[in-house]
Amino acid sequence: MMRELKVIFETHAAVESYEASKQFFGCMMEEGSSVSEHMFAMSGHARKLSDLGIVIPNQLGIHRVLQSLPPSYKNFVMNYNMQNMNKELPELFSMLKSAEVEIQKEHQVLMVNKTTRFKKQGKPKKDLKKGGKKAAAHPEKPKGGPKPDTDCYYCNGKGHWKRNCSKYLADLKSGLVKKKKGTTE
């Protein structure tokens, strides 16, 4: 009977430690969330592992915390690793709180820049007349172009300009004619 209970409790402890380590190593901070809440969650997972007899060395804990940070902390992580800092978790937490304030400031500046819209120059369009009724749409001006009786200076045809002349464009493409510099036709 004692042997069976021991097997049951050992199996339960193994499952519990597996789940606790899964939560610790899978814990990721979401972009924009509080670093304090994240550190609290991570320390809770680490404490549960410790209660189950699994001790996480300080260096491994530091690496795990740094790996769990969102992309906005990329510069912080890079500086921490380049300066080869060997801090304890409470010191890292203090540094992360300071970094969080700076990252939030940067994020606010980015949000302001993203939402700033510049007004177009010119007169604003008025869609409404007095009384709230929609104004009739103004007829669009005809686009500029050759009139039907316009002569082409290349082929002497009617209704197009030299720059639109299919014969001129074909000759230009084949190399029979060279385009003069500075002309718009």
N, C-alpha and C positions, 0 to 999 in steps of 0.2 A: 504494500500500500504506500509506504513512504517513497519507494523507488518511483512509483507511478506519479505521485504528486511532484517529485523532483523533476521528472521528465516534462510534465505539463508546465511547471513554472519556468524551467529553462527555455522551453520552446516559446512561451509567452514573452520572456525577457529578450530573446533573440529577435522576435518579431517587433517588439517595442523599440529596441535599439536600432533595428533596421529602419523603422519608420521615422524615428527621431533624427537619424543621420541623413535620411532622405530629405526631411524638412530643412535641416541645417544647410545641406549642400545645394538644395534647390531654391533656397530663399533668395529672391531678387528684389531690389528696390525699384519701384516704378518711377518713371520720370515725373518730376514735380511733387512727389510725395515727401513727407517729413523724414529727415535723416534720423531724428530722435526715435520715431516710431519704428523705423527699420532696425536701428541698433537694439532697441528693446526686444524686437522679435528675434533677432539673431542671438542675443544673449539668452533669451528664454530657451531657444533650441539647444544652445551650448550647455545651459544648466541642466536640461533634461538628459542630455548625453552624459554629463558628469555624474548625475544621480544614478545612471545606469552603469557606471564604472568606466565610461569611455572618456578619457581626458584628451582634450584638444590642446596641443602645444601652442604657445603664444604666436609663434611665427605663422603656423598654419591658420590660426584664427584671423590674423591680420590679412593674410593673402585672401582668405575666403571673403572677408568683409570688402576688401578692395575689388574683388571679382564680382561682387554682387551689386556694385554701384551702377547706375544708369550712364549712358553716354555723356551726359552733361558734366560728369565728374572725371572725364578722360584726362584733362590736364592735371587735375589733382593727383590722380593715380600715377601718371607719368613722372611728375615732380617727386612724389614720395619714393618711387622706385629708383629714380636717377640719383637722388640724394642719399640713397641707401640708409634710410631712417630705420632705426630699430626701436620702435616705441611700444609701449604697453597699450592694451585696448582702450583704457580710459583716455590716454593722451591722443590716440587716433580719433576717438569720438569727439574730443574737444576740437581737433583740427578740422574734422568733417563739419562740425557745427559752424565754424568760421567760413569754411569753403561754401557751405550752403547759402549763407547770406550773400556772398559775392555772386554765386551762380544765379540766385533769384534776381539780383539787380541786373545782371546781364540779360536774363530772360525777359524782364520787364522792358528793357530798352529794345530788344528784338521785337517784342509784341507791338510796341509803339511804332517802330519803323515799318512793320508789316501792315499795320492798319492805316497809316497815313496815306491819304489820297490827295493828289494835287488836282486842282480844278483846271479845266482847259481854258485857254485864253479865248476871248471873243464874247459875243453876246449870248446870254442864256436863251435857250429855246422856250417859248411860251406856248404851252399846249391848251391853256384854258382862257376863255374870254370871261367877261363879267357874268356872274350868275352861275358859274361852274360848268358851262357847256363847253364841249370840245370845239376848238377852232377848226375850220376846214383846212385840210392839208394844202399847202402851196404847191402849185404845179412845178415839177422839177424843170430846171432849165435844160434845154437840149445840150448835149455834149458837143464840144467843138469837133469839127471834122470837115472834110471837103464837101462843098455843095455839089449837086449833081452836074452842074455845068463847068466844074473846075477842070482845067487841063493838066495832064501829067507832063512834065518837062522831059521825061525819059522816053516814053512810048507814044506820046501825044494822044493818049486815050483820055476819056472823060470820066469824071466822078471819083478820082483818087489822086493822091500826091505821089511824087517820086519815091518817098521813103516807104510808101505802102504798095508800090507797084510790084506786081508778082514777077514781071519780066526782069525788072531791075534787081530784085532780091535774088532771083535765080542766077542772073549773070554775076552778081556780087559773090554768091556762094561758089560758083564754078571758077571764079578768078578772072573772068573776062573783063570785069570792071573793078577798079579800086576805089574805095570810099575816100572822099576828100576829107582831110582833117578840118575840124571846126565847122562842118556843115550839119544842119539839123534835118535837111531834106533827105 
